[in-house]
Amino acid sequence: MAKKIQILGAGLSGMIAGIDLVRHDYEVTIIEAAAGLGGRGNFHPSTHATPLDRTAAWKYIGLDLSQGFRPAKLFRVYFGEQGYDLDPNDLYIVERGARETSLDSMVYREAQKLGVKFEFNQMIKKHTDLPPGSIIATGLFPEMFHALGVPTIEAYGWASRMPMEGEPACVVYFDSYIGDYYYSSTTNGLFFSMLFQRTDVPRADMERCQDFLRRHEKLECKDWFHATNWIPVADARNPRLFAGDKILAGTLAGMMDPMFLFGINGAVLSGRIAARAVYEPEQAQKDFAYYSRNYARNYRAQKIQSRIPAWLKIRLGRRMLTLPKSLLRNALDPDKLGIPGVKEFNLFDQIKKL
Ligand SMILES: Cc1cc2nc3c(=O)[nH]c(=O)nc-3n(C[C@H](O)[C@H](O)[C@H](O)COP(=O)(O)OP(=O)(O)OC[C@H]3O[C@@H](n4cnc5c(N)ncnc54)[C@H](O)[C@@H]3O)c2cc1C
């Protein structure tokens, strides 16, 4: 008789774990708080940018998700008023949410085809309400972080979306009034943007981003909403695969880059790692240690750079892009940056000042 496994959270890492486990003859039920695919809250539909070593990632998870990771055709970075077009190689645009074209829908269809069962509308607040051996994959939501004692920080933002046709693209904007960054990405006829920082963001700053979009990208976006997230970047020792008798996956497990907060690639890989923890726990622990090996170093690097005044960061950013390409590549070596699942980062091969 097939062994039963429960997974909490029908997001990326939870569904990828479910697919791997049914392939290993487990009977899998995924429990989800939202009424359907696309998660709790109002974030989705949304689009995001992420670097990824696609070949290595698909090999590791045993699933080709290329359709959900569309190569960016434009990657533009602004330091203040000055923009630069970088080489968009190795950067992918991902649609999240419940629309047919999203990565979530793609993974969901595969999970259903293989026989993973889903139970929606079930909010579980305590890990102790789940059977031993369950996988918890609840993403950026607070309840399980708090229940499991995972240290988090609150991150705030203003997000916006609107229909927009065009090639997959990503624009990132740093300025002296922005704590972390403002980014926008477009794919599948959808534009999504987010002003994001680790202290609350006044409406006036969102309006400055609106103005930036109007002036530089000729875009008029009116539909904005305020958002709060809990992110597990409050401790250098944050990544953890096991919590008591439970297995953690995705962002809850700390599979997130603490510098730029890329979490999609980490969620994809850690779905497989969490499934492996069920049937090959020692190997899973090794895989987890490998993919999260740079977390502590980058956590410390983020702390140091956060002490640099914002105006100076803008100057340093512009200056950095004038360095020889070989130096740039070394400084931002993906292996050292520690973004899970990223081996190459050729963003600097061609830099065009706008
Ligand atoms: C606005 C925003 C922008 C982002 N931008 C980027 C980006 O550009 N690039 C990038 O790489 N990453 C980005 N991230 C981070 C990335 O999206 C996440 O790190 C990643 O999706 C997490 O995947 P996951 O599998 O851990 O969780 P998710 O895919 O979020 O899935 C978690 C699921 O668990 C469910 N759930 C939560 N709590 C409970 C509960 N108590 N009971 C039952 N179900 C529950 C949720 O409803 C959801 O369906 C962004 C995140 C946000 C919110």
The ligand as an SDF file (V2000), in Angstrom:
LIG
                    3D

 53 58  0  0  0  0  0  0  0  0999 V2000
    5.3930   40.4910   -4.5290 C   0  0  0  0  0  0  0  0  0  0  0  0
    6.5230   39.4920   -4.6120 C   0  0  0  0  0  0  0  0  0  0  0  0
    7.5140   39.6430   -5.5630 C   0  0  0  0  0  0  0  0  0  0  0  0
    8.5370   38.7000   -5.6940 C   0  0  0  0  0  0  0  0  0  0  0  0
    9.4510   38.8400   -6.6910 N   0  0  0  0  0  0  0  0  0  0  0  0
   10.3490   37.8580   -6.9190 C   0  0  0  0  0  0  0  0  0  0  0  0
   11.2020   37.9010   -8.0510 C   0  0  0  0  0  0  0  0  0  0  0  0
   11.1450   38.8380   -8.8650 O   0  0  0  0  0  0  0  0  0  0  0  0
   12.0880   36.8950   -8.2410 N   0  0  0  0  0  0  0  0  0  0  0  0
   12.1800   35.8410   -7.3910 C   0  0  0  0  0  0  0  0  0  0  0  0
   12.9840   34.9250   -7.6160 O   0  0  0  0  0  0  0  0  0  0  0  0
   11.3850   35.7710   -6.2870 N   0  0  0  0  0  0  0  0  0  0  0  0
   10.4690   36.7530   -6.0460 C   0  0  0  0  0  0  0  0  0  0  0  0
    9.6330   36.6730   -4.9620 N   0  0  0  0  0  0  0  0  0  0  0  0
    9.8070   35.5780   -4.0060 C   0  0  0  0  0  0  0  0  0  0  0  0
    9.1890   34.2860   -4.5050 C   0  0  0  0  0  0  0  0  0  0  0  0
    7.9800   34.5370   -5.1570 O   0  0  0  0  0  0  0  0  0  0  0  0
    8.9480   33.3530   -3.3310 C   0  0  0  0  0  0  0  0  0  0  0  0
   10.1380   33.2660   -2.5860 O   0  0  0  0  0  0  0  0  0  0  0  0
    8.5500   31.9520   -3.8160 C   0  0  0  0  0  0  0  0  0  0  0  0
    7.4300   32.0210   -4.6450 O   0  0  0  0  0  0  0  0  0  0  0  0
    8.1840   31.0990   -2.6790 C   0  0  0  0  0  0  0  0  0  0  0  0
    7.7810   29.8470   -3.1580 O   0  0  0  0  0  0  0  0  0  0  0  0
    7.2250   28.7990   -2.1200 P   0  0  0  0  0  0  0  0  0  0  0  0
    7.0470   27.5190   -2.8230 O   0  0  0  0  0  0  0  0  0  0  0  0
    8.0850   28.7960   -0.9110 O   0  0  0  0  0  0  0  0  0  0  0  0
    5.8320   29.4220   -1.6870 O   0  0  0  0  0  0  0  0  0  0  0  0
    4.5800   29.9060   -2.5770 P   0  0  0  0  0  0  0  0  0  0  0  0
    4.7760   29.5770   -4.0010 O   0  0  0  0  0  0  0  0  0  0  0  0
    4.2980   31.3040   -2.1940 O   0  0  0  0  0  0  0  0  0  0  0  0
    3.4260   28.9780   -2.0280 O   0  0  0  0  0  0  0  0  0  0  0  0
    3.0010   28.9990   -0.6800 C   0  0  0  0  0  0  0  0  0  0  0  0
    1.5870   28.4480   -0.6450 C   0  0  0  0  0  0  0  0  0  0  0  0
    1.2500   28.1170    0.6890 O   0  0  0  0  0  0  0  0  0  0  0  0
   -0.0770   28.6090    0.9610 C   0  0  0  0  0  0  0  0  0  0  0  0
   -0.1600   28.8330    2.4070 N   0  0  0  0  0  0  0  0  0  0  0  0
    0.5190   29.7580    3.1180 C   0  0  0  0  0  0  0  0  0  0  0  0
    0.2440   29.6400    4.4280 N   0  0  0  0  0  0  0  0  0  0  0  0
   -0.6110   28.6020    4.5450 C   0  0  0  0  0  0  0  0  0  0  0  0
   -1.2350   27.9820    5.6680 C   0  0  0  0  0  0  0  0  0  0  0  0
   -0.9790   28.3990    6.9140 N   0  0  0  0  0  0  0  0  0  0  0  0
   -2.0750   26.9220    5.4450 N   0  0  0  0  0  0  0  0  0  0  0  0
   -2.2980   26.4880    4.1770 C   0  0  0  0  0  0  0  0  0  0  0  0
   -1.7270   27.0460    3.0760 N   0  0  0  0  0  0  0  0  0  0  0  0
   -0.8760   28.0880    3.2610 C   0  0  0  0  0  0  0  0  0  0  0  0
   -0.1750   29.8770    0.1430 C   0  0  0  0  0  0  0  0  0  0  0  0
   -1.5120   30.2570   -0.0780 O   0  0  0  0  0  0  0  0  0  0  0  0
    0.5540   29.4650   -1.1300 C   0  0  0  0  0  0  0  0  0  0  0  0
   -0.2950   28.8670   -2.0680 O   0  0  0  0  0  0  0  0  0  0  0  0
    8.6020   37.5970   -4.8110 C   0  0  0  0  0  0  0  0  0  0  0  0
    7.6040   37.4540   -3.8410 C   0  0  0  0  0  0  0  0  0  0  0  0
    6.5650   38.3850   -3.7440 C   0  0  0  0  0  0  0  0  0  0  0  0
    5.4650   38.1630   -2.7420 C   0  0  0  0  0  0  0  0  0  0  0  0
  1  2  1  0
  2  3  1  0
  2 52  2  0
  3  4  2  0
  4  5  1  0
  4 50  1  0
  5  6  2  0
  6  7  1  0
  6 13  1  0
  7  8  2  0
  7  9  1  0
  9 10  1  0
 10 11  2  0
 10 12  1  0
 12 13  2  0
 13 14  1  0
 14 15  1  0
 14 50  1  0
 15 16  1  0
 16 17  1  0
 16 18  1  0
 18 19  1  0
 18 20  1  0
 20 21  1  0
 20 22  1  0
 22 23  1  0
 23 24  1  0
 24 25  2  0
 24 26  1  0
 24 27  1  0
 27 28  1  0
 28 29  2  0
 28 30  1  0
 28 31  1  0
 31 32  1  0
 32 33  1  0
 33 34  1  0
 33 48  1  0
 34 35  1  0
 35 36  1  0
 35 46  1  0
 36 37  1  0
 36 45  1  0
 37 38  2  0
 38 39  1  0
 39 40  1  0
 39 45  2  0
 40 41  1  0
 40 42  2  0
 42 43  1  0
 43 44  2  0
 44 45  1  0
 46 47  1  0
 46 48  1  0
 48 49  1  0
 50 51  2  0
 51 52  1  0
 52 53  1  0
M  END
$$$$
